[in-house]
Amino acid sequence: MLIIANFLAALAQVLDYILWAYVWILLGRVVISWVNADPANPIVRFLYAATEPVLERVRRLLPLQAGGFDLSPIIVWIAVIFLQRFIVRSLYDLAHTLR
């Protein structure tokens, strides 16, 4: 059981890091949308490629706009926080219980 517990703890930590990195990528996407960035820039293309599939799904489900501002990044940010608080913590708790 110790091996499974360690695996779950490692999985929780990796998932937490991935979600944390996605929050920063999402923040970069929001900042890029405020400035007139060159769409041919590789960083801009990466930010759009990493975030647009998720943001497009949210826009289709909840077409939220307020005063010309797209609120889908806020919805995705809240979802990422929920995943961090619920799934990651549940995996840590399960790993701790199995020890």
trRosetta pair geometry for C-beta under 8 A, 3 or more apart (Angstrom, degrees):
i j d omega theta_ij theta_ji phi_ij phi_ji
1 4 5.6 -55 -154 40 44 111
1 5 6.0 47 149 -23 73 106
1 98 5.0 -150 174 176 104 95
1 99 7.4 177 123 -99 104 25
2 5 5.5 -53 -146 37 32 114
2 6 6.3 31 155 -17 66 105
2 98 7.7 173 -89 130 29 96
2 99 6.5 61 -112 -124 71 68
3 6 5.8 -54 -147 38 30 108
3 7 6.3 33 152 -21 64 106
4 7 5.5 -53 -146 36 32 114
4 8 6.3 31 155 -18 65 105
4 98 5.8 -93 94 164 103 156
5 8 5.9 -55 -148 37 29 109
5 9 6.4 29 153 -17 64 107
5 95 4.5 113 -164 -162 69 70
5 96 7.4 122 -157 -59 114 16
5 98 3.9 -166 -80 89 102 112
5 99 4.8 131 -170 -64 167 74
6 9 5.7 -53 -145 38 33 112
6 10 6.2 32 155 -17 66 106
6 95 7.2 116 -65 -156 17 117
7 10 5.8 -57 -147 39 29 109
7 11 6.2 31 153 -20 65 108
7 95 8.0 -163 66 -111 50 111
8 11 5.5 -51 -143 37 31 114
8 12 6.3 35 155 -22 64 104
8 91 5.2 -159 176 -174 92 88
8 92 7.8 176 133 -85 96 25
8 94 5.6 -97 168 95 155 104
8 95 3.9 -168 90 -76 111 100
8 98 7.0 100 27 26 142 142
9 12 5.7 -52 -148 34 30 113
9 13 6.5 28 154 -17 63 105
9 91 7.4 163 -92 140 31 93
9 92 6.4 67 -119 -118 72 62
9 95 4.0 149 -55 171 82 165
9 96 7.9 96 -83 -50 110 64
10 13 5.8 -55 -148 36 33 109
10 14 6.3 30 155 -17 67 106
11 14 5.9 -55 -144 38 30 108
11 15 6.1 29 157 -17 64 110
11 91 6.0 -114 92 -173 99 146
12 15 5.8 -58 -146 40 27 111
12 16 6.2 32 154 -23 63 107
12 88 5.0 114 -164 -156 88 67
12 89 7.9 119 -157 -61 129 15
12 91 3.6 -180 -81 99 110 124
12 92 4.9 171 153 -55 167 74
12 95 6.7 -113 -2 -10 135 136
13 16 5.5 -52 -148 34 31 115
13 17 6.5 31 154 -18 64 103
14 17 5.7 -54 -151 36 33 111
14 18 6.4 33 152 -19 66 106
15 18 5.7 -52 -145 36 32 112
15 19 6.3 30 157 -15 65 106
15 83 8.0 -117 160 151 111 108
15 87 6.9 -89 141 116 148 115
15 88 5.6 -164 96 -94 112 94
15 91 7.2 92 39 24 141 159
16 19 5.9 -56 -147 39 29 108
16 20 6.2 32 153 -21 64 109
16 84 6.1 85 -127 -134 77 91
16 88 4.7 90 -75 -136 95 146
17 20 5.5 -54 -144 37 31 114
17 21 6.3 31 156 -19 65 105
18 21 5.8 -53 -148 36 29 110
18 22 6.4 31 151 -21 63 105
19 22 5.5 -52 -148 34 34 114
19 23 6.7 41 151 -24 64 98
19 80 5.2 159 -168 -167 100 97
19 83 5.8 -162 -115 95 145 118
19 84 5.2 -172 112 -71 151 97
19 88 7.3 -110 22 -48 145 133
20 23 5.8 -48 -156 26 33 114
20 24 7.1 28 149 -13 62 102
20 84 7.6 87 -61 -101 74 135
21 24 5.8 -56 -156 37 38 109
21 25 6.4 39 147 -20 69 104
22 25 5.3 -49 -144 37 38 113
22 26 6.1 42 153 -21 67 104
22 50 7.6 -155 -129 159 78 115
22 80 6.0 -158 93 -121 116 141
23 26 5.6 -53 -148 37 30 113
23 27 6.4 33 150 -20 63 105
23 77 6.5 81 -130 -130 88 82
23 80 5.5 177 -74 120 92 154
24 27 5.4 -49 -145 36 34 114
24 28 6.4 39 152 -20 64 102
25 28 5.6 -52 -152 35 32 114
25 29 6.5 37 148 -22 63 102
25 47 6.3 -176 -172 -127 81 73
25 50 5.1 -68 170 113 142 142
25 51 6.3 -175 132 -58 101 105
26 29 5.5 -50 -151 32 34 115
26 30 6.6 35 151 -19 64 101
26 51 5.7 133 -103 -112 66 128
26 73 5.7 152 180 -152 105 101
26 76 6.1 -160 -128 104 145 124
26 77 6.1 -180 121 -77 150 87
26 80 7.5 -155 -2 -14 153 153
27 30 5.7 -51 -150 33 34 112
27 31 6.5 32 153 -16 66 105
28 31 5.7 -55 -146 38 33 110
28 32 6.2 35 154 -20 66 107
28 43 7.9 -98 169 165 134 102
28 47 5.1 -122 112 -116 108 130
29 32 5.7 -54 -145 37 30 112
29 33 6.4 32 154 -23 63 105
29 47 4.6 174 -84 169 78 108
29 48 6.9 132 -126 -78 106 46
29 50 7.7 -141 -60 74 125 95
29 51 4.5 -35 -67 22 163 164
29 55 7.9 -149 140 -42 153 146
29 73 6.8 -172 91 -105 113 131
30 33 5.8 -55 -151 32 31 112
30 34 7.0 31 151 -22 62 103
30 73 5.2 146 -77 153 111 172
31 34 5.8 -56 -158 28 36 112
31 35 7.0 6 156 3 67 106
32 35 6.5 -72 -149 48 33 92
32 37 4.8 -31 -161 -5 88 155
32 44 5.7 157 -158 -121 142 86
32 47 5.6 122 7 95 156 158
32 48 8.0 -108 102 -52 147 85
33 70 7.7 -75 167 39 160 122
37 41 6.3 -84 169 29 98 138
37 44 4.8 167 138 -99 129 136
38 41 4.5 102 80 -28 97 102
38 44 6.4 -179 79 8 57 153
39 44 5.9 -126 -126 119 34 137
39 45 7.2 85 176 -71 60 79
39 48 7.9 17 -143 -17 85 154
40 44 7.7 46 55 60 23 124
40 45 7.4 0 -160 -46 21 116
41 44 4.1 77 71 10 102 109
41 45 6.7 -174 88 -9 51 84
42 45 5.5 -54 -144 39 34 112
42 46 6.2 37 156 -22 66 104
43 46 5.7 -52 -149 35 31 113
43 47 6.4 31 153 -19 64 105
44 47 5.8 -53 -147 36 31 111
44 48 6.4 27 155 -13 64 107
45 48 5.9 -58 -147 41 30 108
45 49 6.0 28 156 -18 67 111
46 49 5.7 -58 -141 40 28 109
46 50 6.0 22 162 -16 66 111
47 50 6.1 -59 -142 39 25 106
47 51 6.2 -7 168 6 62 117
48 51 6.5 -76 -137 50 23 91
48 52 5.2 27 176 -35 68 120
49 52 6.6 -35 -110 22 18 110
51 54 6.1 -71 -163 46 50 104
51 55 5.4 38 151 -17 85 118
51 73 7.7 7 -176 -104 134 96
51 76 7.7 117 -156 120 95 170
52 55 5.6 -61 -133 46 32 108
52 56 5.7 37 166 -27 69 108
53 56 6.0 -54 -143 32 23 111
53 57 6.9 25 157 -18 58 104
54 57 6.0 -55 -157 32 32 110
54 58 6.6 28 150 -15 65 106
54 76 5.6 89 136 -122 120 134
55 58 5.6 -55 -150 38 36 111
55 59 6.2 37 152 -21 68 106
55 70 7.8 46 -174 151 121 133
55 72 4.8 102 -155 125 83 132
55 73 6.5 -12 -109 -71 117 67
55 76 6.3 -62 -86 -38 70 145
56 59 5.6 -52 -145 36 32 113
56 60 6.5 34 154 -20 64 103
57 60 5.8 -55 -151 34 31 110
57 61 6.4 20 156 -10 66 109
58 61 5.9 -61 -146 43 32 105
58 62 6.0 -35 177 45 70 97
58 72 4.2 136 100 -150 124 104
58 75 5.1 157 -163 88 137 132
58 76 5.9 -105 -41 -57 156 92
59 62 7.3 -79 -122 70 19 57
59 63 6.0 49 -175 -104 64 62
59 64 8.0 -120 -119 32 58 66
59 70 7.4 -30 -95 -156 114 112
59 72 5.0 -44 -63 -75 79 148
60 63 7.5 9 -127 -63 13 84
62 72 7.4 153 80 -100 96 82
62 75 6.4 155 69 -101 141 166
64 70 7.7 98 92 -165 73 49
64 71 4.1 -64 118 60 115 120
64 72 6.6 152 56 -59 98 64
64 75 7.0 126 36 -38 142 130
65 68 6.8 13 173 -112 111 9
65 69 6.5 160 -160 74 69 43
65 70 5.9 -31 -106 -99 87 47
65 71 6.5 -170 -96 2 31 92
66 69 5.4 -24 67 57 74 99
66 71 5.9 56 4 -47 101 123
70 73 6.9 77 109 -2 96 91
71 74 5.0 -43 -172 33 74 118
71 75 6.5 77 133 -23 82 98
72 75 5.4 -52 -148 35 42 114
72 76 6.3 40 155 -17 71 103
73 76 5.6 -54 -145 40 35 111
73 77 6.1 41 154 -24 67 105
74 77 5.5 -50 -146 35 31 115
74 78 6.5 33 154 -18 63 103
75 78 5.8 -53 -150 35 31 110
75 79 6.4 32 150 -19 63 106
76 79 5.5 -53 -148 36 34 114
76 80 6.4 36 153 -21 67 102
77 80 5.8 -52 -149 33 31 111
77 81 6.6 31 152 -17 63 104
78 81 5.7 -53 -150 37 33 112
78 82 6.4 38 150 -22 65 104
79 82 5.5 -51 -149 34 33 115
79 83 6.5 34 152 -19 65 103
80 83 5.6 -51 -149 35 34 112
80 84 6.4 34 152 -18 65 104
81 84 5.6 -54 -148 37 33 112
81 85 6.1 24 157 -13 67 110
82 85 5.9 -62 -143 43 28 104
82 86 5.7 3 167 0 68 118
83 86 6.3 -64 -127 49 23 94
83 87 5.1 -17 -166 22 67 119
83 88 7.0 73 141 -16 65 94
84 87 7.5 -32 -80 51 11 83
84 88 5.1 -13 -155 17 47 134
84 89 7.7 65 147 -22 51 90
85 88 7.3 26 -28 47 8 97
85 89 5.9 -9 -178 -3 39 128
86 89 6.5 -67 -137 42 8 101
86 90 6.1 6 162 -19 54 115
87 90 5.7 -57 -143 36 26 112
87 91 6.4 26 158 -18 63 105
88 91 5.8 -54 -151 35 30 110
88 92 6.5 30 151 -16 64 105
89 92 5.5 -51 -147 38 36 112
89 93 6.2 36 154 -19 67 105
90 93 5.7 -54 -145 39 31 111
90 94 6.2 32 155 -19 65 107
91 94 5.7 -53 -143 38 30 111
91 95 6.3 33 155 -19 64 105
92 95 5.7 -56 -148 37 30 111
92 96 6.3 29 154 -19 64 107
93 96 5.6 -54 -147 37 32 111
93 97 6.3 34 153 -22 65 106
94 97 5.6 -52 -145 34 32 113
94 98 6.4 29 156 -18 64 107
95 98 5.9 -58 -149 36 30 109
95 99 7.0 39 153 -32 61 98
96 99 6.0 -47 -158 15 35 114
